[in-house]
Every structure is written in structure tokens, then in C-alpha cells.
Amino acid sequence: MFTFIDENNLKVDLRFDEGPFEVEPKHVLALVQYEGKWLCTIHHRRGVEFPGGKQEPGETLYEAAIREVYEEANVVIEDVKWFAYYIVHDDIPFCKAVFTAKVKDIEPFTGDYETEGMLWLTEEDLWKQPNLSFYMRDAGMKKMLQEVKNHERQW
């Protein structure tokens, strides 16, 4: 387990297994890489971040990840794999499941459901991004991207 304090001064526990869960995951985050670049969305308030959101009733976490990526970026993903989860110890703790996925199709961005569009960023460009969402700047995100690289070597 990797524990850190986020920008809101909350304790966060990051784990690279599939449970058992102290808090059941109800949110998802998708780490999608294509041609050496990360898929990011531009959230109206938070800024540049990886796509994700809340699981809807009757939906699996995998289905939520697929839907959120499509709703926020018009990107169709496949080969969705469980990667990690983290618990934010807020007044009411919440848990977010993290998935990796491959791009199946990229459709023209037509909506603005929750985002203003998408960006494809190299890791170097990602860290230089001046408008990164608060959760993208924390130690947990750096740890997740480091672990993705470690897993890619094993795949």
C-alpha cells in the first residue's frame, strides 16, 4: 500500500490489488495510452485530468469506465483491465477503482457533457500542463504512472 496526503490535506491509501475493500469502489478512473500519449480530458472546473466518474446503478465498474471515457472524450476503449484503487479518507470516505485500457476507436468530439474536450499528452507534457486537476498533481498519480510503466514491461 502507498499512503500519501493529497492537496486537500486528506489521507489517501493507494493499492495495486483487487481488494478486499475497506470502502466499496463507486468511482472509476481510466488510464488510457495511445501512440505514447495519455488520454486526458478538460474538466470545466478542475482542469486537465484523466477521464473518470461515478458508477451508475446496475453498472459494473468496468462498464462505468468504458462509459465515462466515451462520455468525456468520445473515445471507445477495449481490453479494460483492473489496475489499482484508492481510498480518500474524507468525512465520508470514498473509493475509486483505476483501470487501464486500449483505444479501439476515436470519434470526433461532439459533446460537452462534463468536459470541454480531450488532449493526448506525453508524460513529459502532462507534468508541464499548467491547468492540471488537483488530483493529477499528487504523489498517488505519479506512483500510478510509475506502476503502469512497470506493468508494461511485464506484459
Stockholm file with secondary structure:
# STOCKHOLM 1.0

chainA/1-155         MFTFIDENNLKVDLRFDEGPFEVEPKHVLALVQYEGKWLCTIHHRRGVEFPGGKQEPGETLYEAAIREVYEEANVVIEDVKWFAYYIVHDDIPFCKAVFTAKVKDIEPFTGDYETEGMLWLTEEDLWKQPNLSFYMRDAGMKKMLQEVKNHERQW
#=GR chainA/1-155 SS CEEEECTTSCEEEEESSCCCCSSCCCEEEEEEEETTEEEEEEETTTEEECCEEECCTTCCHHHHHHHHHHHHHCEEEEEEEEEEEEEECSSSCEEEEEEEEEEEEECCCCCCSSEEEEEEECHHHHHHCTTBCGGGGSHHHHHHHHHHHHHHHHC
#=GC SS_cons         CEEEECTTSCEEEEESSCCCCSSCCCEEEEEEEETTEEEEEEETTTEEECCEEECCTTCCHHHHHHHHHHHHHCEEEEEEEEEEEEEECSSSCEEEEEEEEEEEEECCCCCCSSEEEEEEECHHHHHHCTTBCGGGGSHHHHHHHHHHHHHHHHC
//
